[in-house]
Amino acid sequence: MKISYRISLILAVIFGLIIAWIDSRPHWDDTGISVLMVLLASASIGYIANKTPWLIALLVGTWIPLYCILLFHNFGSLLALVPAFIGAFFGYFIKKQIIMDK
């Protein structure tokens, strides 16, 4: 099943917003789960999109820092972009490796 690139970009934004919403809940205090969600979401969409993994990483991972910077002036939350970039490039390179092996 082939998913278009535009749909993968929309999915990246939706997943990023959902993860940021979960992370912003008052009683949610589990950074490890949030990091894992960002990593898995960006890796799976990076695999599906098959191009521009940097854009996928930004679309998934930018919402948590945006929320934390605007409301709490917490610039340390920019570290949420690291697992987003790792995941997106990992998914992208796995897809490229599978295509090259065929």
N, C-alpha and C positions, 0 to 999 in steps of 0.2 A: 504494500500500500504506500503510495507516494503522497506525501503531504507537501503542499506548496510552501514556499519560503515565507510568504506573507502570513500564513496561518501560524508558522513557527514563531514569527516575531510577536504576533498577538498572544500566543501561548506563553512566551517569555515574559511579557508584561503582566499577564494574568497571574502566573506562578509567582513572580516577584512581588506583586501586590498582596497576594494571599499570604506569602511567607512574612512580609512586613507587617501585615495585620495581626497574624498570630504572634509575632515577636513583640508587638506593641501592647498586648493584653496585660493588664495590671498584675496578674498572678503568674505570668509566664516568665520564668527566670532560668531558662536552660539554653545557654549559648551554644552548647555542643549540638543540640538537636537542630537549632536554627542554622548553624554552619552546615550540617549534614543535608538539610533540606535545600539550601542554596546550591551546594555542590552537586547533589543529585539532579535537581531541576535544570541547572545550567549544562550539566553533562548530557542529559537526555535530549534537551533541545539543541545543543551543539551537534549531537549526533544526527538528529532529524534534519536540521537546517542545512548542514553540509557546506556552509560558507559563512564568512564573517563571524568567527567565534568571538571576536572582541565586542561586537554589537550585541550578541546574545548575552555575554557576561554583563554588560552594562544594563541591559534591559531587565535581567533577573536580579542583579545585585545592587542596583542603585537605590532601591526604595527604602531599605533599612537605614543606610546612612542619611538619606534625605530627611526621613522622619526624625532621626536622632539629632541631626544638626539643627533643623528648624525649631524643634521644640525644646531640646535640652542643651544645645550648643556643644554636643559631644562629637568632636572630630575624630575620636578614636574609633568610631563606628565605620569609618572608611575602610577599616580592615575587612569588612564584610565583602568587599570587592575581590579580595584575594581568592577565597574559595570559588567565587563566581567565575573568575578568569581561569583558574585551574580546571574546574569542571568543564567549562565551555571548550577550552582547547583540548582537553582529554577526549571529550566526545567527538570533536572534529577530527582529531588525528586517528582515533579508532575507526571512524567511518572511512577515512582516506586509506588506512591500512587494509581494511576489508575490501575496498574497491580495487586496490593495487594487487591484492592476492588473487583476484579472479582472472 
